[in-house]
């Protein structure tokens, strides 16, 4: 009689374990898949934001007297702060902050070298965030046609 109870307990335990293992594995795989999808979506959003950063910088450099271009840059700062990686968000914000300070507090405007350094740091932090190598030299070239 004890043997039959022991065999029944072993059979029940085996059945329980047999159903529990796939359930746990499905849960872990599902969680892993969700994390992958979240990271993939964030990476795609970052690519959009990073492109927006560079295009708004180019637009601002091309149209330095048009305040609406600076407002677009402000929007890019917010997007970078929300979605960008820490380094990109910080470098871009520092540049933006120095631009504002140089135009409002009587501070001397940023020099060409300061602008180029910031622009290079922004681009290289973006490239690093995306897993790319840094560029040795980069700055945004303004286009100001004469009409």
Residue pairs with C-beta under 8 A, 6 or more apart in sequence:
42 83
45 83
46 83
46 84
46 85
46 129
46 130
47 130
49 76
49 79
49 80
49 82
49 83
49 84
50 80
50 84
50 88
50 126
50 129
50 130
52 76
52 79
53 76
53 79
53 80
53 84
53 88
53 92
53 122
53 126
54 122
54 123
54 126
54 140
56 69
56 72
56 73
56 75
56 76
57 73
57 76
57 119
57 122
57 140
58 140
59 69
59 72
60 69
60 70
60 72
60 73
61 140
61 141
61 142
62 69
62 142
62 143
62 144
63 69
64 142
70 99
73 96
73 99
74 96
76 92
77 92
77 93
77 96
80 88
80 89
80 92
80 93
81 89
81 93
84 92
84 129
85 125
85 129
87 125
87 128
87 129
88 122
88 125
88 126
88 129
91 118
91 121
91 122
91 125
92 122
92 125
94 118
95 118
95 119
95 121
95 122
98 110
98 114
98 118
99 110
101 107
102 108
102 109
102 110
103 109
110 118
115 139
116 139
119 138
119 139
119 140
120 135
120 137
120 138
120 139
123 135
123 138
124 134
124 135
124 138
127 133
127 134
127 135
128 134
